[in-house]
């Protein structure tokens, strides 16, 4: 079991910045990747940015150059992932969710599980 606690978010004017943070606790030594997703009402949850414990990151095209993901992976402590969001646009307004993926078992065919935070609202408006 992995518990995720998010912080950050809120209201910002277009062009402004916000930082989202997520702290993972529990079976953190099995965490393979962490990231952020977002979901607007009536739409599917979509990837914003992810990072693996090996340091490989991935971004949605819509946020490349504006958002930066960073992380701390620690086997025996709390893992954290941070999303620095700059040059925010009104279309970035929605609920953002922290995600963690754990993997265990044989390398050839590992088992995996996904965990989600409770979500944090980001509103970009003048």
N, C-alpha and C positions, 0 to 999 in steps of 0.2 A: 504494500500500500504506500502511495506517495500522496502527501497533502501539499496543495499549492495555495499560497496566500499572495494575493496581488495588492499592489498599492500604486498610487499615481492616478492619472486620468483627471478629468474635470473639464472646465470650460476655457477655451482660448480663442483669441481672434485669428482670423485667417492670416497666415504667414508666421504665426507664433510657434512655440515649441512646448512639448510636454515630454515627460519621462515616465514610463511604466516600469515597475519592478515586480518581480515574482520570486518568492522564496519557496523552495521545495524542502520538505522534511520527510522523514520516514526511510524507505528503502532507497536512498539516493545513490548508493553505490551501483545500482542497476540502471541508472538513468543513462540512456544513450544519446538523447537529444532533448532540447527544450526549445520552445518557441512561442510565438504569438499568432493568434488567429483573430478574425473579426467576423461579426455576423450582424447584418442589418435585418430589420423586421421583414419577414416574408422571403428572405433570401437564404441561400446555403452559407454555412460557415466557410470562410476562405482563408487561405494562408496569407500571413503578412510577412513573417520572417522566422526562420529556424536556424539553430546552430547545434552542431554535434559536439560531443566531448572531445573529438579530434580537432575541433576548431573550424570545421567546414560550415559555412553559412549559405543561406539561400533566401532570396527576397522576391516578393511579388513585383512584377514589372511596374505596377502603379506606385510603388514606394521607393524604388531604387533611386539612390542619390539623395533621398530625403530622410530616410529612417536608417538607424544603425542598431544592430543587435550585438550585445556583448554578454558574456556569461562567466561564471565561476563554477567549475565542477570539482567537488571535493568528496572523496569517498566516505569520509567519516564526519562530515559536517553538512551544513545546509548548502544546497546548490542554489544559485541565483541566476536569473536571466533578466536583462534590462533592455528596454527598447527606447532609444532616444529618437523622438519624432520632431523633425524640424520642417519648416515651410509647410505647415499644416494647411489643408484645404477643407472647405465645407464637406466635400465628398468623403473625407476621412471620418466623418461623424458616424459613430456606431458603438456597439459594445465590443470590447477587446477581451479575449480569453487567453490565459496562459495555458500552455500545454507541455506535458512531459511524457516521453516515451521510454519505457524500460525494456531491456532485453536480457534474457538469461538462457542458459542451456548451451547445447552444442553450437559451435560457430557455424556449422553447415546449415543448421535449421533451428535458429533460436526462437524461443517463445517471446512474445511481446505483449505489452499492455499500454494503454494510453490513459492519461489522467488530465483532468481539466480544472482550472480555477473557477471561481464563482462569476467572473466577468467584471469589468470595470468600464464605466461609460466615458467616452471621449466625445466632446461636443466642440465643433469648430464653427463659430458664428460671431458676427459683428453685432 
